[in-house]
Amino acid sequence: MRRSTAFLSLLVVCLVGAVGLSPALRAAPARQLFEARVFLPLGLRGVGADALPTPRRLLPPTATAAPSATRTLEPTSTRVPTQTPVPSVTPTAGAGGALVTGRLTTDGEPSLEGLGDGLGPGLLMRECFPDGRCEWIARTAIDADGAFGFRVPVPPPDGGFYQVVWLNEVAGSGSVFSGADLWMGAYYSPELRSLNEGDAVDLGRIEIADIVILSPTNGTGFQGLPWTFQWELRKAEMGDYRWAYCEAPCQTVAERERDTIFTSPSLGRTPEYVMNQHPPGTKIGIEFKYRWYIWVDYPNGGHGESYYARMLWWIPLLDAFADLGLVDRADWPGWQAPR
């Protein structure tokens, strides 16, 4: 009976409290109750949204330019002779002069349509004079079949000639003929010296896929003989190889043309050359730099050159032994200290 009385008393107190609080609950806007519930976990007491501090906007950090990486390029053909602006040429049927045609292929398939004009490598006609000067007189592009054509005035300059040239200079060289190692660095047609009105000269197919050099490494000194130089046989090769050697700088197409001092006998389609003796005029020592590249002779009488030309020098036998600790340079007959 005592427990029942106590329970009933407690129930009455709770009901009275609830009735007393209900006006306050009804009077409190629902928004305030919601806000108190939302923000209560953030502190020891509930706060309204209008009491919260204004949030700060965090701006993203200012981007700073990353330092540019310095590219190390393998020595390549990187520029062309000084030139004047080159006009584009589209041969016109029935026009005067002589017509010179041909077809560029890459791995035996027609090269990219439009190649040779605009941005990238150049497909050009040059006029060369007896004093050795040459001028670009026209530039053109190939069609979807790889075909091209130039119409030139006749006859060529007295004692001079016309020549079709493919130039593929290394990207970043500043040359308007910059390209990529997808293609050869250069191709030179045979010299066209005897052209008359109405003549048509077809150079045929010209494979311009690059010749990939394998070994030895670029920028290295070598000692002793023999040395074997290797490259890849092109998939659709149509010419015969030679190994070419020039004095540095000999890095650009123009410098190769001027400074090549040795080409090996024809190697056929064997993609290597074994050097059993140094080319004539070779000087030994790190201060004497040379470059080597691959030359290919075409059936039409022209020749092409690999995109890359690798640099090397020859280490004196004494230096090689001294570096191994086998001899003392001062004990070598005729040795003199560098000055």
C-alpha positions in Angstrom: 0.0 0.0 0.0 2.9 2.3 0.9 4.6 1.6 -2.5 1.4 2.3 -4.4 0.9 5.6 -2.6 4.5 6.7 -3.3 4.2 5.7 -7.0 0.9 7.7 -7.3 2.6 10.8 -5.7 5.5 10.6 -8.2 3.2 10.3 -11.1 1.3 13.4 -10.0 4.5 15.4 -9.7 5.6 14.5 -13.2 2.2 15.4 -14.7 2.2 18.8 -12.9 5.7 19.5 -14.1 4.8 18.6 -17.7 1.7 20.8 -17.6 3.8 23.6 -16.2 6.5 23.3 -18.9 4.1 22.8 -21.9 3.5 26.6 -22.3 7.2 27.2 -22.5 7.7 24.5 -25.1 4.8 25.8 -27.1 6.1 29.3 -26.9 9.6 28.4 -28.1 10.0 28.6 -31.9 10.7 25.3 -33.5 13.8 26.9 -35.3 15.4 27.7 -31.8 14.9 24.2 -30.6 16.3 22.8 -33.9 19.3 25.1 -33.7 20.0 24.1 -30.1 20.0 20.5 -31.0 22.2 20.9 -34.0 24.9 22.9 -32.3 24.8 21.3 -28.8 27.5 18.8 -29.6 29.9 21.6 -30.6 30.1 23.0 -27.0 28.7 22.7 -23.5 25.6 24.6 -24.4 23.3 25.1 -27.3 23.7 28.2 -29.5 21.8 29.7 -32.3 23.1 30.1 -35.8 23.2 33.9 -35.4 25.5 33.5 -32.3 28.1 31.5 -34.2 31.3 33.2 -35.3 31.5 34.2 -38.9 33.5 31.5 -40.7 36.8 32.6 -42.4 37.3 31.9 -46.1 40.4 30.0 -46.6 42.0 30.9 -50.0 44.0 28.3 -51.8 47.7 28.8 -51.7 49.2 30.8 -54.5 50.7 28.5 -57.1 54.3 28.9 -57.8 56.0 27.8 -61.0 58.0 24.6 -60.6 61.6 24.8 -61.7 61.9 23.8 -65.3 63.7 20.6 -65.9 66.8 20.9 -68.1 66.3 18.6 -71.0 69.3 16.6 -72.1 69.1 15.9 -75.8 71.0 13.4 -77.8 73.1 15.3 -80.4 71.0 15.7 -83.5 70.6 17.6 -86.7 69.2 20.8 -85.2 69.2 23.6 -87.7 69.5 24.4 -91.4 71.5 26.8 -93.5 70.5 30.5 -93.3 67.4 30.8 -95.4 64.8 33.3 -96.7 61.1 32.7 -96.4 60.1 29.7 -98.5 57.0 29.8 -100.7 54.7 26.8 -101.0 54.3 25.2 -104.4 51.5 23.3 -105.9 52.4 22.0 -109.3 49.9 23.1 -112.0 49.2 20.9 -115.0 50.3 22.7 -118.2 52.5 25.2 -116.4 55.9 26.0 -117.8 59.3 24.7 -116.7 60.0 21.1 -115.6 58.1 18.9 -113.2 59.9 16.9 -110.4 57.8 14.4 -108.5 58.2 11.6 -106.0 56.5 9.8 -103.1 57.4 9.8 -99.4 56.8 6.6 -97.4 57.3 5.7 -93.7 57.9 2.0 -93.1 56.7 1.4 -96.7 53.3 3.2 -96.2 52.4 6.7 -97.5 53.7 9.2 -95.0 51.3 11.5 -93.1 49.2 13.6 -95.5 50.3 17.3 -95.4 53.8 16.4 -94.2 56.5 18.7 -95.6 54.7 22.1 -95.4 53.4 24.2 -92.5 54.6 23.3 -89.0 57.2 20.5 -88.8 59.7 19.0 -91.2 60.2 20.6 -94.6 60.0 19.1 -98.1 61.9 21.7 -100.2 63.4 22.5 -103.5 66.7 24.3 -103.5 68.7 26.0 -106.2 72.5 25.6 -105.9 75.2 27.7 -107.7 78.7 27.0 -108.8 80.2 29.0 -105.8 78.6 26.5 -103.4 75.6 28.8 -102.4 72.2 27.2 -102.2 68.8 28.9 -101.8 65.4 27.4 -100.9 63.0 28.3 -103.7 59.9 26.3 -102.9 58.3 24.1 -100.3 55.4 21.7 -100.6 53.4 19.0 -98.9 52.5 15.4 -99.7 49.0 14.2 -100.5 47.2 11.1 -99.1 49.3 8.8 -101.2 52.6 10.4 -100.1 53.0 12.0 -103.5 54.6 15.5 -104.1 55.6 17.6 -107.0 57.7 20.7 -107.8 57.6 22.8 -111.0 60.9 24.6 -111.5 62.1 27.1 -114.1 64.5 25.8 -116.7 67.3 25.5 -117.3 69.0 25.4 -113.9 71.6 28.1 -113.2 74.7 27.8 -115.4 77.0 25.3 -113.7 74.4 24.8 -110.9 71.6 22.4 -110.1 68.2 21.9 -108.5 67.8 19.4 -105.6 64.8 18.1 -103.6 65.7 18.1 -99.9 63.8 16.6 -96.9 64.8 18.4 -93.6 63.7 17.1 -90.2 65.3 19.2 -87.5 65.2 18.5 -83.8 62.3 20.0 -81.9 63.3 23.1 -79.8 66.1 24.0 -82.3 64.3 27.1 -83.4 64.2 25.9 -87.0 61.0 26.2 -88.9 61.7 22.6 -90.0 61.7 21.1 -86.5 60.1 17.6 -86.3 60.7 14.3 -84.5 62.8 11.2 -84.7 59.9 9.4 -86.4 61.7 10.3 -89.7 65.2 10.7 -91.0 67.2 13.9 -90.4 67.7 14.6 -94.0 67.3 13.3 -97.6 69.0 14.8 -100.7 67.9 13.9 -104.1 70.4 13.5 -107.0 71.5 16.8 -108.4 69.2 17.8 -111.3 71.5 19.6 -113.7 69.9 19.0 -117.1 66.3 20.1 -117.2 64.5 21.4 -120.3 61.0 22.8 -120.9 58.3 20.2 -120.3 60.6 17.6 -118.7 59.2 15.3 -116.0 61.5 13.7 -113.5 60.1 11.1 -111.1 62.3 10.3 -108.1 60.1 7.4 -107.2 59.5 6.1 -103.6 61.7 7.7 -100.9 61.6 5.9 -97.6 62.0 8.5 -94.7 61.5 6.3 -91.6 64.4 7.0 -89.2 67.4 4.8 -88.9 67.5 3.9 -85.1 71.1 4.0 -83.7 71.8 1.3 -81.1 75.4 1.4 -80.0 77.9 2.4 -78.8 76.6 5.1 -76.4 76.5 8.8 -77.0 79.0 11.2 -75.5 81.6 8.6 -74.6 85.4 8.2 -75.0 86.7 5.0 -76.4 90.1 3.4 -76.5 91.6 0.7 -78.7 90.3 -1.1 -81.8 88.3 -2.6 -83.2 84.9 -1.0 -82.3 81.6 -2.1 -83.7 78.8 0.4 -84.4 75.3 -0.9 -84.7 71.8 0.3 -85.8 68.4 -1.1 -86.7 67.6 -2.3 -90.2 64.5 -0.3 -91.3 61.3 -2.3 -92.0 61.0 -1.1 -95.6 64.6 -0.5 -96.4 65.3 0.3 -100.0 68.9 1.6 -99.9 72.4 0.6 -98.8 74.1 1.8 -95.6 77.3 3.5 -94.9 78.9 4.6 -91.6 79.6 8.4 -91.6 82.1 10.3 -89.4 82.5 14.0 -89.0 84.4 16.5 -86.8 82.5 18.3 -84.1 80.3 20.3 -83.8 78.8 18.5 -86.8 75.5 18.4 -84.9 73.2 20.0 -87.5 72.2 19.0 -91.0 74.1 21.9 -92.4 77.2 21.1 -90.4 77.1 17.5 -91.4 77.0 18.5 -95.1 80.0 20.7 -94.5 82.2 18.7 -92.0 81.8 15.1 -92.9 85.3 13.7 -93.4 84.7 10.0 -93.9 82.0 7.6 -95.1 82.7 3.9 -95.1 82.4 1.7 -98.2 78.9 0.5 -98.9 77.7 -2.0 -96.2 74.7 -3.2 -98.2 71.9 -3.7 -95.7 74.1 -5.0 -92.9 73.2 -2.8 -89.9 76.7 -2.6 -88.4 80.2 -1.3 -89.1 83.4 -2.6 -87.6 86.1 0.0 -87.3 89.5 -1.6 -87.5 91.4 1.6 -87.9 90.6 5.2 -87.2 89.3 7.3 -90.1 92.0 9.4 -91.8 92.8 12.6 -89.9 91.5 11.4 -86.6 93.1 13.0 -83.5 93.4 11.2 -80.2 92.4 12.9 -76.9 89.3 14.2 -75.1 89.8 17.6 -76.6 89.1 16.2 -80.1 85.4 15.4 -80.5 83.7 13.6 -83.4 80.2 12.5 -84.3 79.0 9.5 -86.3 75.7 8.8 -88.0 74.2 6.5 -90.6 74.1 7.4 -94.3 71.9 5.5 -96.7 72.3 5.5 -100.5 69.0 5.3 -102.5 68.4 3.7 -105.9 67.5 7.0 -107.4 71.0 8.4 -106.7 70.1 10.4 -103.6 71.1 9.8 -100.0 69.6 10.1 -96.6 70.9 10.6 -93.0 69.8 9.3 -89.6 68.1 11.8 -87.3 70.7 11.4 -84.5 74.4 11.9 -84.7 76.3 10.5 -81.7 79.3 12.1 -80.2 82.6 10.3 -79.3 86.3 10.9 -78.7 89.3 8.6 -78.6 91.2 7.9 -75.4 95.0 7.7 -75.7 96.4 4.2 -74.8 98.6 5.7 -72.1 95.6 7.4 -70.5 93.7 4.1 -70.5 96.5 2.3 -68.8 97.1 5.1 -66.3 93.5 5.3 -65.4 93.7 1.6 -64.5 96.8 2.2 -62.4 99.0 0.0 -64.6 101.5 2.7 -65.6 102.7 6.1 -64.4 102.3 8.7 -67.1 105.7 10.3 -66.2 107.4 7.0 -67.0 105.9 6.8 -70.6 108.5 7.6 -73.3 107.9 11.0 -74.8 105.2 12.0 -72.3 104.9 15.6 -71.4 102.8 17.2 -68.7 99.8 19.2 -70.1 100.4 22.9 -70.3 
